[in-house]
């Protein structure tokens, strides 16, 4: 009885040791990237602040309303930048841990899905930085009442931008989410097409919740999500067996 129990514990201990090793490697990779970025933290923040500074009146600048903000805001940005840069390494460690337990078909599908999810998240962040932020700050600068100086705290600005990055990064994952739902058999491409109208309404509601209370940023999130929804339908049709895809519409 004791030998049988010890034999059953060995795989569990091996999995725990493997998990510890993967977490350790992931943490070391993240810390190495962070250590490389810390000397350039202020430069990173100056780059991040460009969309707002470009829309401020001449002489406009960001301010620090808290004593430690000039130190902690760039450090916080450096950490999130390190997290984004090291994300492929972190996902690889997660993949190396779970891959041995997957079937060949699951492995074949998981790798493209993980790669697509990562690229789409990066694309969402880039879309937010290069297109959304300039338009949002331009709109806010135009509607600022006369006699009011638009002076933003550096910590508040960083939080605002990171929330937008997260919102657009996650929103751009919509095609991957639809493909996963189709693979699980919870929806079919035909059902996705039939529910397009409800999906558009839901997308605009989500955009209103995730973005600041201005029409520009809401539209800049909702319109790409509608296009990504259509891309998700096409991708779901590719990965779903033809009999299953056609069965629901029959």
C-alpha positions in Angstrom: 0.0 0.0 0.0 2.8 2.3 0.9 4.7 1.5 -2.3 1.6 2.1 -4.4 1.1 5.5 -2.7 4.7 6.5 -3.2 4.5 5.5 -6.9 1.4 7.7 -7.3 3.2 10.6 -5.7 6.2 10.5 -7.9 4.5 11.9 -11.1 3.0 14.7 -8.9 6.3 15.6 -7.4 7.9 15.5 -10.9 5.2 17.9 -12.2 5.7 20.3 -9.2 9.5 20.3 -9.8 8.9 21.0 -13.5 6.5 23.8 -12.6 9.0 25.3 -10.2 11.7 25.2 -12.9 9.5 26.8 -15.5 8.4 29.6 -13.1 12.0 30.2 -12.1 13.1 30.5 -15.8 10.2 32.8 -16.6 11.0 35.0 -13.6 14.7 35.2 -14.5 13.9 36.1 -18.1 11.5 38.8 -17.0 14.0 40.2 -14.5 16.8 40.3 -17.1 14.7 42.3 -19.5 13.7 44.6 -16.7 17.3 45.1 -15.7 18.1 46.1 -19.2 15.3 48.5 -19.4 15.6 50.3 -16.1 18.5 52.6 -17.2 16.2 53.8 -20.0 13.0 54.2 -17.9 12.9 57.9 -18.3 13.5 57.6 -22.1 10.7 55.1 -22.3 8.3 57.5 -20.5 9.3 60.4 -22.7 8.4 58.3 -25.7 5.1 57.2 -24.2 4.2 60.8 -23.4 4.7 62.0 -27.0 1.1 61.5 -28.2 -0.1 63.9 -25.4 2.8 66.4 -25.6 2.3 66.8 -29.3 -1.3 67.9 -28.7 -0.7 70.3 -25.8 -0.4 74.0 -26.4 3.0 75.5 -26.8 4.9 75.2 -23.6 2.5 72.6 -22.2 4.0 69.7 -20.2 3.2 66.9 -17.9 3.4 67.5 -14.1 4.0 65.4 -11.0 1.5 66.1 -8.2 3.1 63.5 -5.9 6.6 63.6 -4.5 7.7 60.1 -5.7 5.8 60.1 -9.0 8.9 61.1 -11.1 10.6 58.0 -9.8 7.8 55.4 -9.6 6.0 56.2 -12.9 9.0 55.4 -15.1 9.8 52.4 -13.1 6.2 51.1 -13.5 6.4 51.7 -17.2 9.7 49.8 -17.4 8.1 46.8 -15.7 5.2 46.7 -18.1 7.5 47.2 -21.1 9.6 44.3 -19.8 6.5 42.2 -19.4 5.5 42.8 -23.0 8.9 42.2 -24.4 9.4 39.0 -22.4 5.9 37.7 -23.1 7.1 35.2 -25.8 9.6 33.7 -23.3 6.9 33.6 -20.6 4.5 31.9 -23.0 7.2 29.4 -24.1 7.7 28.4 -20.5 4.0 27.8 -20.0 3.9 25.9 -23.3 6.8 23.7 -22.4 5.1 22.8 -19.2 1.7 21.8 -20.6 2.8 20.5 -24.0 3.7 17.0 -22.9 0.1 16.4 -21.8 -1.4 17.5 -25.1 -2.4 15.3 -28.0 -0.8 15.9 -31.4 -3.9 17.7 -32.8 -4.0 19.9 -29.8 -0.4 20.8 -30.1 -0.9 21.6 -33.8 -3.7 24.0 -33.0 -2.3 25.5 -29.8 0.9 26.9 -31.3 -0.8 29.0 -34.0 -3.4 30.2 -31.5 -0.8 31.3 -29.0 1.3 33.0 -31.7 -1.8 34.7 -33.1 -2.9 35.8 -29.7 0.5 37.4 -28.9 0.7 39.2 -32.3 -2.8 40.5 -32.0 -2.2 41.8 -28.5 0.9 43.6 -29.8 -1.1 44.9 -32.7 -3.8 46.2 -30.3 -1.2 48.1 -28.3 0.4 49.6 -31.4 -3.0 50.6 -32.7 -3.8 52.3 -29.5 -0.4 54.2 -29.4 -0.1 55.3 -33.0 -3.7 55.9 -33.9 -6.0 56.1 -30.9 -4.0 58.2 -28.4 -3.2 61.0 -30.9 -6.9 61.2 -31.9 -8.1 61.1 -28.3 -5.7 63.8 -27.1 -6.4 65.9 -30.1 -10.1 65.7 -29.3 -9.6 66.5 -25.6 -7.4 69.4 -26.4 -10.0 70.9 -28.7 -12.8 70.6 -26.2 -10.8 72.0 -23.3 -12.6 75.1 -22.0 -11.0 78.5 -22.6 -8.9 79.5 -19.6 -8.2 75.9 -18.5 -4.7 74.7 -18.8 -4.5 71.0 -19.7 -1.8 69.7 -17.3 -1.8 66.0 -16.7 -0.1 64.2 -13.8 2.5 61.7 -15.0 1.1 58.8 -12.9 -2.5 59.5 -14.0 -1.3 59.6 -17.6 0.6 56.4 -17.3 -2.5 54.6 -15.8 -4.7 56.0 -18.6 -2.4 54.8 -21.3 -1.9 51.4 -19.8 -5.6 50.9 -19.4 -6.1 51.7 -23.1 -3.3 49.4 -24.1 -4.9 46.6 -22.1 -8.3 47.3 -23.5 -7.2 47.4 -27.1 -4.8 44.4 -26.7 -7.6 42.3 -25.2 -10.1 43.5 -27.8 -7.9 42.5 -30.6 -8.0 38.9 -29.2 -11.5 38.6 -30.5 -10.7 36.3 -33.5 -8.7 33.9 -31.3 -11.6 33.8 -28.8 -14.1 32.9 -31.5 -11.8 30.2 -32.9 -11.5 28.7 -29.5 -15.2 28.7 -29.0 -15.7 27.1 -32.4 -13.1 24.4 -31.6 -14.8 23.6 -28.3 -18.1 23.2 -30.2 -19.8 26.0 -28.3 -20.6 28.0 -31.4 -20.5 27.4 -35.2 -19.5 29.8 -37.9 -23.2 29.8 -39.0 -24.3 30.9 -35.5 -21.6 33.6 -35.5 -23.0 35.0 -38.7 -26.6 34.8 -37.5 -25.7 36.6 -34.3 -23.7 39.4 -36.0 -26.3 42.1 -35.1 -26.2 41.2 -31.4 -22.5 41.0 -31.5 -22.2 44.5 -32.9 -24.4 45.9 -30.2 -22.4 44.0 -27.6 -19.1 45.3 -29.1 -20.3 48.9 -28.8 -21.3 48.3 -25.2 -17.9 46.8 -24.4 -16.2 49.7 -26.2 -18.2 52.2 -24.1 -17.2 50.4 -20.9 -13.5 49.9 -21.7 -12.6 53.2 -23.2 -12.7 56.8 -21.7 -16.0 58.6 -22.0 -15.4 60.1 -25.4 -16.9 59.2 -28.7 -13.6 59.1 -30.5 -11.9 56.3 -28.5 -15.2 54.3 -28.4 -15.4 54.3 -32.2 -11.7 53.6 -32.5 -12.2 50.4 -30.5 -15.6 49.3 -31.7 -14.9 49.6 -35.5 -11.8 47.4 -35.4 -13.6 44.9 -33.1 -16.4 44.6 -35.7 -13.8 43.9 -38.4 -12.0 41.4 -36.1 -15.4 39.7 -35.5 -15.7 39.1 -39.2 -12.1 37.8 -39.3 -13.0 35.5 -36.4 -15.9 34.0 -38.4 -13.6 33.3 -41.3 -10.9 31.8 -39.1 -13.5 29.7 -37.2 -14.8 28.4 -40.6 -11.2 27.3 -41.5 -10.7 25.3 -38.3 -14.1 23.9 -37.9 -14.9 20.6 -39.7 -17.1 21.3 -42.7 -19.9 19.0 -41.6 -20.1 20.8 -38.2 -19.9 24.3 -39.9 -22.7 23.4 -42.3 -24.8 21.4 -39.9 -26.1 24.3 -37.8 -27.2 26.2 -40.8 -29.0 23.3 -42.3 
